[in-house]
Amino acid sequence: MSILTKVTLSAAAMFMAGTALAMAADHTISWIYCGDSIDPIHQKFIKEWESKNAGWSVKPELVGWDQCQDKATTLAVAGNPVALAYVGSRTLKQFAENDLIVPVPMTDAEKASYYPNIVNTVTFDDTQWGVPIAFSTKALYWNKDLFKAAGLDPEKPPKTWAEEIADAKQIKEKTGMAGYGLPAKTFDNTMHQFMHWVYTNNGKVIDGDKITIDSPQVLAALQAYKDITPYSVEGATAYEQQEIRAIFLDGKVGMIQSGSGAASRLKKTSINWGITTLPLGPEAKGPGTLLITDSLAVFKGTGVEDKAIEFAKFITSPGPQGEYELQGDAGLTPLRPSPKVDEFVKADPSWKPLIEGIAYGGPEPLFKDYKGFQNVMIELVQSVVTGAAAPADALKKAAADLEQYK
């Protein structure tokens, strides 16, 4: 086992039976809910579900974003699990390998209701282990004024990596500003940002239980990262995604890859900007992006697992989920296509490229120790952008290092 020992789990088991009986007796579904407040949409649909399920209640417990996943883990290991918890989908394999959660199988109709590849974010061994509840993608933003100042067509963003690198170079040389914002800080989104390049060249890090990172597709992505580094922000290892976005919002970088949050902020500035799908590598099949989902995981040993699955599927079903993700500035990429989503995109076209990238996107790779995986990926990126290692050598090392975490 990766983070949990058999001894700990055996000790915890003594408490689980009593906990399960207590929860089943009062028909309560406890839910660790991340954030400072319960979303009014969720409050509305919790009441609706309770009204249709006499004798059952859903009890959300608010826990801050930085602690909510750790709390769910701690309670489960101690033998006092909550019924339901909001978790990053990348942790599902780790929970499942340690026998802490139960499968949440989906019917073919349920799978088909989502955009392509989203169900893969919660699937391994052909089994679903959570229900997606939040989703984000990335697109390319460009500063039209910096493009114009560099002698580039401000209405013609790059469509390929080669064009992106050339545009970044021209912006740097003609304006003195960074052509591209490459974040490489010791932070999780350094891994995320690089995975967008992997998925825009038809690459994979892991396929089943086989490590596939040392492939021509991923090598090309890492080489492109190295090639664009001289025209990016200086000292990339000092910056994470939000800090790069702040530089872009200050008009001092030509291009970044970011989510919907950048668009909502840019609308409040005087910057002349555009948004398009991420540029493609030479082996891309179409628009791609890393598909990051958060999920509802159903924990084992509560005695209410079946009912918790039922509620989790209800609260994330097309009606409730559509209201939740399409409200105001929620900043969530829709999980499913629908006429409401079409209306949403028509009213705000900046969402179009964020959705188009889903078609050939890929999930956060599922490892039994996701932090171990994440750290290997950060080291990989940092070693190349600082010049400490050649891309091919860095990939061989990463491939070997990842074996212990798969």
C-alpha positions, 0 to 999 in steps of 0.5 A: 500500500502506498500511504496507508498501512495494513496495520492502520486499516486493521486497527481502523476496522474495529470502529467501522461496523459501529459507525456503519450501523449508526449512520444506517439507523438515522438514514444520514448521508454525511458529505464533506463539502469543500468551501466557505459556504454551501452553494444555493443550487446544491441547497435547493437540490438537497431539499428536493432529494430529501423530499423524495426520499422520506426519512433520509437526510443529507448533512454537508460539513463545510471544510476549507479547500486546503483541508477537505480532502485530507479530512476525508482521508483521515476519517476514513483511515481512522474507521469513521468515514463520511458517506460522501466527499468532494475530492480531486479525481486524481486521488480516486485510484489511491483511495480505491487501492487502499479499499477506502471507497466503493465503485460508482458504476455508470450505465452506458447512457450515463457515460454517453451523457458526458462530453468525450473522455470525461468519464476516463477521469474517474475510471481505472480497471474499467470501473468508475470510482467517483462522479464528476461534479466540477470540471476545468479545461484550458485555452490559449489567451493572447494579447492582441496589442503585443502581437501588433507591436511585434509586427504579428497579425493581432487577429491570427493566433498560433494554431501549432506549436511551431507558430506559437514558439515563433510568435513568442520569439518575435514578441520577445525580440521586437517588444522586450516583453515575454512572448509566453508565460511558462509556469514551472514553480514547485506547484501542482499546476506545473504538472498540469500545464505541461500535461496540456502540451502532452494532450495536444500531441496525442501523448500519454503518461500511463496506459493502464499500468504501463508507463508510456511517458518516454514516447516520441509524442511526449518527447516532442512536447518536452522539446517544445517546452525547452524551445519556448523557454527563452522567449517566456518569462525569465526565471520560470521556476519562480512562477505558478499559474496564477502569478503568470496570469497576473503578469498577463493581466498587467499586459506584460506577456504575449500568450498564456494557457489558462481557464475561464477565470482569466476571461472573467478578469480580462473583461474588467480590463482594457486589454485587447485580448483573444482566446482560442484552442491550445496550439497543436503538436505535430501528432495531434488529432485535434484540439486537446487539453488536460481534463481536470475533474473533481468528483464525489467519492463514496466511502466504504463502511458507512452502511449507506453506500448505495443511498450515497451513490444514488444521491451523488448521481442525483446531485450531479445529474444533468438538471442540478449539475447544469444549474450549478455549473452555468450560474454566473461566474461559476468558472466551471466548464460544462460536463455535458452538452445540452441546449442550455450549454449552446445558449451559454456559449452563444451569450459568451463566446469565450467559452467556445475554445474551452469546450472545443478542447475536450474532444481530444483531451485526456485525464489527470493520469491516475496513480496510486500515489498522485503526489509522488507522480506530481513531484516526478512531473515537476522535477521533469519540467524544471530540469528541462526549462533550467537546462539541467537535463536534456529532454530525452534524458529527463524523460528516461529518468521520469519513466523510471521514477514513475514505476513505483507510483503506478 
